[in-house]
Amino acid sequence: MIQELSLQQIAEGIPKSVLNASDRDIEGFQKIMEETIKLREGHKNLQKLIKTYSTSVIQRS
C-alpha cells in the first residue's frame, strides 16, 4: 500500500545534513526532486493509459 506523506511529515523527516547543505548540494537535491515528480506524473499517466486501453479492449471483445 502506498502511503501519502503530508508536507509537514516530509519537512520533519529532513535530516540536519540537508538543512545545512551547500547551495550546490541543494541544487542537486532539487533536480532529484524535480525528476521524481516527473517520474511520478509519468507513472500516473501510464496507469491512465493502461486503464483506458484495457477498457477499450474489453469493449471490443
C-alpha positions as CSV (number, residue, x, y, z in Angstrom):
1,M,0.0,0.0,0.0
2,I,1.3,3.4,-0.9
3,Q,1.3,5.9,1.9
4,E,0.9,9.6,1.0
5,L,3.0,11.9,3.2
6,S,2.0,15.4,4.2
7,L,4.3,18.3,3.6
8,Q,4.8,18.5,7.4
9,Q,5.8,14.9,7.6
10,I,8.3,15.4,4.8
11,A,9.7,18.5,6.4
12,E,10.1,16.8,9.8
13,G,11.9,13.9,8.1
14,I,14.6,16.2,6.6
15,P,17.9,15.4,8.2
16,K,20.1,18.2,9.6
17,S,22.7,17.4,6.9
18,V,20.3,18.5,4.3
19,L,19.3,21.6,6.2
20,N,23.0,22.6,6.5
21,A,23.9,21.6,2.9
22,S,25.6,23.9,0.5
23,D,23.8,25.7,-2.4
24,R,25.3,23.2,-4.8
25,D,24.0,20.2,-2.8
26,I,20.6,21.8,-2.6
27,E,20.5,22.4,-6.3
28,G,21.4,18.7,-6.9
29,F,18.6,17.7,-4.4
30,Q,16.2,20.0,-6.2
31,K,17.0,18.3,-9.6
32,I,16.4,14.9,-8.0
33,M,13.0,16.1,-6.6
34,E,12.0,17.6,-10.0
35,E,12.8,14.3,-11.8
36,T,11.0,12.4,-9.1
37,I,7.9,14.5,-9.7
38,K,8.2,14.0,-13.5
39,L,8.5,10.2,-12.9
40,R,5.5,10.2,-10.6
41,E,3.4,12.1,-13.1
42,G,4.6,9.8,-15.9
43,H,3.6,6.8,-13.8
44,K,0.1,8.3,-13.2
45,N,-0.3,9.0,-16.9
46,L,0.8,5.4,-17.8
47,Q,-1.7,4.0,-15.4
48,K,-4.5,6.0,-17.0
49,L,-3.4,4.9,-20.5
50,I,-3.3,1.3,-19.4
51,K,-6.8,1.6,-17.8
52,T,-8.2,3.3,-21.0
53,Y,-6.6,0.7,-23.2
54,S,-7.8,-2.2,-21.1
55,T,-11.3,-0.8,-21.0
56,S,-11.4,-0.3,-24.8
57,V,-10.1,-3.9,-25.4
58,I,-12.8,-5.3,-23.2
59,Q,-15.5,-3.3,-25.0
60,R,-14.2,-4.6,-28.4
61,S,-14.3,-8.2,-27.3
